[in-house]
Amino acid sequence: MAEPSHITRHFPVSWEELHRHAKALSWRLAEMGEWQGIVAITRGGLVPAAIVARELNVRLIDTVCVTSYDHETQRDAATVLKASDKAGDGTGWLIVDDLVDTGKTARIVRDLLPKAHLATIYAKPEGRPLVDTFVTEVSQDTWINFPWDIEPQYATPIADLRSAG
């Protein structure tokens, strides 16, 4: 998928970092008590939800499938492909996603599960008010390169980028 035009920074995340941040999220969530289940927002929330479920010993996992991107660009409207059929209004449930960006997906899922606790690893300012718990805030103009979206290759040093631009 092509990144939006307002992006000026990149934040690459390794598998190790993602795991470490998901575990940090789990520590915060463990202090809040036990959860009836977890709803992972697909696709980005699947890996963090698996790590959180392991750390919190939660066995009941469901998904909410929302799409707001097509192959190349972000669309104006999001579509719910699958709602949770187990979480009811969300009472006692934890929603997990990798990132809250503009908040479009978070608003949709909040409407579906208004009493659930929404947790993400990363939060950008526009979507931050919709999240109950997160680990790291990044600027709105930052593109997060998740490990499932990238391949190892040469990266130009920042100093070289600055002198070329």
C-alpha positions as CSV (number, residue, x, y, z in Angstrom):
1,M,0.0,0.0,0.0
2,A,1.3,3.5,-0.8
3,E,1.7,5.8,2.1
4,P,-0.4,9.0,2.4
5,S,1.1,12.2,1.0
6,H,1.4,13.8,4.5
7,I,4.0,11.3,5.7
8,T,7.5,12.8,6.2
9,R,9.0,10.2,8.7
10,H,9.4,6.5,8.8
11,F,9.5,4.3,11.9
12,P,10.7,0.8,11.1
13,V,9.6,-1.8,13.7
14,S,11.4,-5.1,14.0
15,W,9.8,-8.4,15.2
16,E,11.7,-8.1,18.4
17,E,10.5,-4.5,19.0
18,L,6.9,-5.5,18.3
19,H,7.1,-8.4,20.7
20,R,8.7,-6.2,23.4
21,H,6.0,-3.5,23.0
22,A,3.2,-6.0,23.0
23,K,4.6,-7.5,26.2
24,A,4.8,-4.0,27.7
25,L,1.1,-3.5,26.7
26,S,0.3,-6.8,28.4
27,W,1.9,-5.6,31.6
28,R,-0.3,-2.5,31.6
29,L,-3.4,-4.6,30.8
30,A,-2.7,-7.2,33.5
31,E,-3.0,-4.6,36.2
32,M,-6.6,-4.0,35.2
33,G,-7.8,-7.4,36.1
34,E,-9.0,-10.4,34.0
35,W,-10.5,-10.2,30.6
36,Q,-13.4,-12.4,29.3
37,G,-11.8,-12.4,25.8
38,I,-9.9,-10.5,23.2
39,V,-11.1,-9.0,19.9
40,A,-8.3,-8.6,17.5
41,I,-8.8,-5.9,14.8
42,T,-7.6,-7.5,11.5
43,R,-5.2,-7.6,10.1
44,G,-2.7,-5.5,12.0
45,G,-4.0,-6.5,15.5
46,L,-3.6,-10.2,15.0
47,V,0.0,-10.5,16.0
48,P,-0.2,-8.1,19.0
49,A,-3.4,-9.9,20.1
50,A,-1.7,-13.3,20.0
51,I,1.1,-12.0,22.2
52,V,-1.3,-10.2,24.6
53,A,-3.5,-13.3,24.8
54,R,-0.5,-15.5,25.7
55,E,0.8,-13.1,28.3
56,L,-2.7,-12.6,29.9
57,N,-3.6,-16.3,29.5
58,V,-6.7,-15.4,27.6
59,R,-8.0,-18.3,25.4
60,L,-11.2,-16.8,23.9
61,I,-10.2,-14.7,20.9
62,D,-12.5,-13.2,18.2
63,T,-11.9,-10.8,15.4
64,V,-13.4,-7.7,13.9
65,C,-12.5,-7.2,10.3
66,V,-12.5,-3.6,9.0
67,T,-11.1,-2.4,5.8
68,S,-10.2,1.2,5.1
69,Y,-7.5,0.6,2.5
70,D,-7.5,-1.0,-0.9
71,H,-4.3,-2.2,-2.6
72,E,-2.7,1.2,-2.9
73,T,-4.6,4.0,-1.0
74,Q,-6.6,4.8,2.0
75,R,-10.3,5.1,1.2
76,D,-12.7,7.7,2.6
77,A,-15.1,5.1,3.9
78,A,-14.4,2.0,5.9
79,T,-16.3,-1.3,5.6
80,V,-17.0,-3.9,8.3
81,L,-16.3,-7.2,6.8
82,K,-17.0,-9.2,10.0
83,A,-18.2,-8.1,13.4
84,S,-17.5,-10.0,16.7
85,D,-20.2,-12.6,17.4
86,K,-19.0,-13.3,20.9
87,A,-18.3,-10.0,22.7
88,G,-21.8,-8.6,22.9
89,D,-21.5,-4.9,23.9
90,G,-17.8,-5.4,24.8
91,T,-18.3,-5.6,28.6
92,G,-15.2,-7.3,30.0
93,W,-13.6,-7.6,26.6
94,L,-10.3,-6.2,25.3
95,I,-9.9,-4.9,21.8
96,V,-6.3,-5.1,20.5
97,D,-4.8,-3.4,17.4
98,D,-1.3,-2.5,16.3
99,L,-2.0,1.2,15.7
100,V,-4.6,3.9,16.0
101,D,-3.9,6.4,13.2
102,T,-6.8,8.8,12.2
103,G,-9.2,6.9,14.5
104,K,-11.5,5.8,11.6
105,T,-11.3,2.1,12.4
106,A,-11.3,2.7,16.2
107,R,-14.5,4.7,15.9
108,I,-16.2,1.9,14.0
109,V,-15.1,-0.8,16.5
110,R,-16.1,1.5,19.4
111,D,-19.6,1.7,17.9
112,L,-19.7,-2.1,17.6
113,L,-18.3,-2.8,21.1
114,P,-18.9,0.4,23.2
115,K,-18.1,-1.1,26.6
116,A,-14.8,-2.8,25.5
117,H,-11.3,-1.6,26.5
118,L,-9.4,-0.6,23.4
119,A,-5.6,-1.1,23.5
120,T,-3.0,-0.5,20.8
121,I,0.8,-0.6,20.7
122,Y,1.2,2.7,18.8
123,A,-1.0,5.8,18.8
124,K,-1.0,8.9,16.6
125,P,-2.5,12.2,17.9
126,E,-5.7,12.1,15.8
127,G,-6.7,8.7,17.0
128,R,-5.2,8.8,20.5
129,P,-8.4,10.0,22.3
130,L,-10.2,6.8,21.2
131,V,-7.6,4.5,22.9
132,D,-7.8,3.4,26.5
133,T,-4.3,2.0,26.7
134,F,-1.3,2.3,24.4
135,V,2.5,1.9,24.7
136,T,4.1,4.4,22.3
137,E,2.9,7.7,20.7
138,V,4.2,8.6,17.3
139,S,3.6,11.8,15.3
140,Q,0.8,12.0,12.8
141,D,3.3,12.4,9.9
142,T,5.1,9.1,10.7
143,W,4.6,5.9,8.7
144,I,5.1,2.8,10.8
145,N,6.8,0.1,8.9
146,F,5.6,-3.1,10.6
147,P,7.7,-6.3,10.3
148,W,5.1,-8.1,8.2
149,D,5.2,-5.2,5.6
150,I,8.9,-4.9,5.0
151,E,11.9,-6.8,3.7
152,P,15.5,-6.2,4.7
153,Q,17.3,-3.9,2.3
154,Y,19.7,-1.0,2.3
155,A,18.5,2.1,4.0
156,T,20.0,5.5,3.1
157,P,21.5,7.2,6.3
158,I,19.4,10.2,7.6
159,A,22.3,12.6,7.1
160,D,22.5,11.7,3.4
161,L,18.7,12.2,3.0
162,R,19.0,15.6,4.6
163,S,21.9,16.8,2.4
164,A,20.1,15.5,-0.8
165,G,16.9,17.3,0.0
